[in-house]
Amino acid sequence: MSALRGVAVAIVLAWLVPAPAVAQDLQGTLKKIRDSGTITIGYREQSLPFSFRSDDGKPTGYSIDLSSGSSPAFSSSSSCRSSTSSGWP
């Protein structure tokens, strides 16, 4: 009876051990970003306070600040081989 119990315990433990995760291939936007090395971000000129043109004509607002701040984070990512950043028009 103890041999059967040992087999049952081994089966339960083997079932509880998770299988190794397999990475999925990138698709869509993430694949485009990886292949090109650039992230294209658009904004609306009249979406106060998220994005708007200031008096000097430069894009300003919460979304612009957030987008500008996330660029260095993507650049330092180990999965990003290279990145390109260009200023707002």
Buried (B, 14 or more C-beta within 10 A) or exposed (E): EEEEEEEEEEEEEEEEEEEEEEEEEEEEEEEEBEEEEBBEEEBEEEEEEBBBBEEEEEBBBEBBEEBBEEBEEBBEEEEBEEBEEEEBE
